Amino acid sequence: EKPGGSPCAMEVQVTTLAGDCLTFRCKRWTLRDLKDAIKRATGIRMREQRLISGAQEMHEDELLTDGLQLTLIRRPLEQVRILEDLEDRDAKRVLQKVPEQYRADREVML
């Protein structure tokens, strides 16, 4: 915190594969909060967003740090549908039909 008790804002930069750069100033956010801000700024649904730091995909419960630079990658629509089906239906039946290429995806399988 700054002297006087006001919280310091931190800055997070998100770059798309198209080269667009979005800058967000926030106080204490999780990745879920950032995804919501990206949705409001771009219209890209949270479920479609994958945020990468270095070579690692970040997970929604992670806290952001000041100066963080992320890359935004959009999930294929087929994968988004699978994730939505997992929320709405019997997971065992959905997972039996998941194409092999998505079985290695942590978010789909966990």
Secondary structure, 3 states (H helix, E strand, C coil): CCCCCCCCCEEEEEEECCCCEEEEEECCCEHHHHHHHHHHHHCCCHHHEEEEECCEECCCCCECCCCCEEEEEECCHHHHHHHHHHHHCCHHHHHHCCCHHHHCCHHHHC
